[in-house]
Amino acid sequence: MVAQRLLAEGVGTLKAAGIDGAARDARWLLAHALGIGRDRLALALADPVTQAQQSQFRQAIAARARHQPVAQIIGKRLFWGRSFQVTPDVLDPRPETETLIDCALKKPFSSVLDLGTGSGAILLSLLAERAQAVGVGADLSPKALAVARRNAEGLGLAVRAEFVQSDWFDGVSGTFDLIVSNPPYIAAPDYAVLDPEVRDWEPRMALVPEDCDGSGLASYRAIISQAPEHLTRGGWLLVEIGLGQGADVLALTTQAGMANGQVIPDMTGRGRVVIAQVV
Ligand SMILES: C[S@@+](CC[C@H](N)C(=O)[O-])C[C@H]1O[C@@H](n2cnc3c(N)ncnc32)[C@H](O)[C@@H]1O
């Protein structure tokens, strides 16, 4: 069988399963099965595929038809120009989180704390861009921390990155020039209506905070109230926020005695990151 026919079979299976972007995803999964970059696939479509490649591709298509995200199936995601291992134990790093990286890199820092580090995508991207910096990644999930440690090893950053199991600041000591976080911020009532790719395949604890009121703000309350005591003077807190949470999160930074608070928009103009400083 040639690759083109296998691809058509995969697209048909995904369309029948109601997957948005069936053709795009099938091409991605075929390139992975063939062990080539997506940009090389067009050149390989007339080539025969081995039994092993067919079998790997069909298994991947079956997983995608069950709505498993592509990044989990192929086990990796490109974030801020680097490849991160992704498993069902971590949030698949989102392109919109690159807004937080962009903001953080505009601040001076030689030490950084990433709360809810997940795959380590934020912490490791920042350390990779600042050759002298050191950092700590904290997460409540030991399985997520195992993925983050593997990513640190893979990117050659393990000597500058420490990982700790911690309920926000509970297991963290010392002060940092920068505290960053993309915490769970989905309001409990919104969880049920998420896409199955997210709701059924990503860890619930990465998405929904333990709110008493279901507002999605519990993580911010915990993080922002304690951030000033863990920041060096002049240091910045940067948190990613969900839709419409800017004013509430900004108010929390003021209540915590922080200054220079701002809501930073992403490329679409939507408020995406709240920053505030300890002065
Ligand atoms: C939205 S994910 C962010 C993952 C990663 N930083 C990223 O941006 O791709 C939130 C992370 O917070 C972690 N988390 C949830 N509750 C926590 C808590 N109380 N203390 C520390 N980490 C927590 C989850 O395990 C998850 O890894």
PDBQT file of the ligand as one rigid body, heavy atoms in Angstrom, charges set to zero:
ROOT
HETATM    1  C1  LIG A 301      -3.142  24.544  33.555  1.00  0.00    +0.000 C 
HETATM    2  S1  LIG A 301      -1.933  23.350  34.068  1.00  0.00    +0.000 S 
HETATM    3  C2  LIG A 301      -0.437  24.194  33.584  1.00  0.00    +0.000 C 
HETATM    4  C3  LIG A 301       0.683  23.283  33.192  1.00  0.00    +0.000 C 
HETATM    5  C4  LIG A 301       1.890  24.022  32.580  1.00  0.00    +0.000 C 
HETATM    6  N1  LIG A 301       2.411  25.023  33.485  1.00  0.00    +0.000 N 
HETATM    7  C5  LIG A 301       1.493  24.684  31.270  1.00  0.00    +0.000 C 
HETATM    8  O1  LIG A 301       1.280  25.905  31.242  1.00  0.00    +0.000 OA
HETATM    9  O2  LIG A 301       1.389  23.986  30.249  1.00  0.00    +0.000 OA
HETATM   10  C6  LIG A 301      -2.004  23.575  35.832  1.00  0.00    +0.000 C 
HETATM   11  C7  LIG A 301      -1.027  22.717  36.649  1.00  0.00    +0.000 C 
HETATM   12  O3  LIG A 301      -1.250  23.032  38.029  1.00  0.00    +0.000 OA
HETATM   13  C8  LIG A 301      -1.121  21.851  38.796  1.00  0.00    +0.000 C 
HETATM   14  N2  LIG A 301      -1.842  22.057  40.060  1.00  0.00    +0.000 N 
HETATM   15  C9  LIG A 301      -3.179  21.983  40.294  1.00  0.00    +0.000 A 
HETATM   16  N3  LIG A 301      -3.442  22.261  41.578  1.00  0.00    +0.000 NA
HETATM   17  C10 LIG A 301      -2.254  22.528  42.173  1.00  0.00    +0.000 A 
HETATM   18  C11 LIG A 301      -1.867  22.886  43.504  1.00  0.00    +0.000 A 
HETATM   19  N4  LIG A 301      -2.778  23.041  44.480  1.00  0.00    +0.000 N 
HETATM   20  N5  LIG A 301      -0.558  23.076  43.750  1.00  0.00    +0.000 NA
HETATM   21  C12 LIG A 301       0.373  22.936  42.764  1.00  0.00    +0.000 A 
HETATM   22  N6  LIG A 301       0.075  22.587  41.497  1.00  0.00    +0.000 NA
HETATM   23  C13 LIG A 301      -1.231  22.391  41.202  1.00  0.00    +0.000 A 
HETATM   24  C14 LIG A 301      -1.697  20.763  37.904  1.00  0.00    +0.000 C 
HETATM   25  O4  LIG A 301      -1.243  19.493  38.289  1.00  0.00    +0.000 OA
HETATM   26  C15 LIG A 301      -1.203  21.219  36.519  1.00  0.00    +0.000 C 
HETATM   27  O5  LIG A 301       0.020  20.615  36.219  1.00  0.00    +0.000 OA
ENDROOT
TORSDOF 0
